[in-house]
């Protein structure tokens, strides 16, 4: 989990462009990564093989 004030600043939510207070990341059992932007609550899934 990343929280403000981290350096460098956390990226804005790609959907609503709000500066997050916290970003959670969690690996799922299906080979994906769940990224949760808070407080806006937008969720994103990424395939882990795309990140490599």
Secondary structure, 3 states (H helix, E strand, C coil): CEECCCCCCCCECCCCCCECCEEEEEECCCCEEEEEEECCCCEEEEEHHHHC
